[in-house]
Amino acid sequence: MDRDEATDKLLDTAEALFYERGIQAVGMAELRTASGVSLKRFYQCFASKDELVEAYLRRRDARWLAALAAHVERSSEQPALAVFDWLHEWFGEPGFRGCAFLNSFGELGGVAPAVAEVAREHKQALHDYLRGLVERLDVADPGRLAEQLLILVEGAIATAAVHGRADAARAARSAAAALVDAAPRERMTGATIQY
């Protein structure tokens, strides 16, 4: 097994086990056994569990955001609202356990600066993505609306994870639609419409 193949197997295994059970509950020996990667190759790929955790989170970040963006681009819905439709689908998937970044931050954020940093970067990337969607609407304050939508996304994820309710995305979508509709728009000159 070459290094790239071993790395992929380790990351696939880590993602499955860490997301299902938590980072601290999964030991290195279990990861090695479940992945089928030899101890020597394991440490050639990742020098420590911390390094593996960071790589797992970074890969999950890229995959999660890409899946969200692909859904939004395929959707005929207003893009900012299509985000919540994708969340609804994700919440209904078998094995849904909430946000891997919040889960990891809750477990290790206080003692693992790299985990805290990756979680913050993921949330910033999601905010930036939402802001890009909002900017298509020519709202007066896209940063504010993006922040409000991010809070709805995070709340929906937490509610779905804790209560097992995929419909949390539908409730958040309704609130998002109201926010989008109520957001002040810019005039052609760039001035804010006064209400």
Salt bridges, closest charged atoms under 4 A:
ASP12 OD1 - ARG59 NH2 2.63
GLU15 OE1 - ARG59 NH2 3.54
GLU15 OE2 - ARG60 NH1 2.70
GLU15 OE1 - ARG63 NH1 2.82
GLU30 OE2 - ARG21 NH1 2.57
GLU54 OE2 - ARG58 NE 3.16
ASP61 OD1 - HIS122 ND1 2.66
GLU73 OE2 - ARG136 NH2 3.21
GLU77 OE1 - ARG173 NH2 2.71
ASP85 OD1 - ARG170 NH1 3.21
ASP85 OD1 - ARG173 NE 2.76
GLU121 OE1 - ARG58 NH1 2.61
ASP128 OD1 - HIS127 ND1 3.51
GLU135 OE2 - ARG131 NE 2.87
GLU147 OE1 - HIS127 NE2 3.66
GLU154 OE2 - LYS123 NZ 2.77
ASP167 OD1 - ARG165 NE 2.99
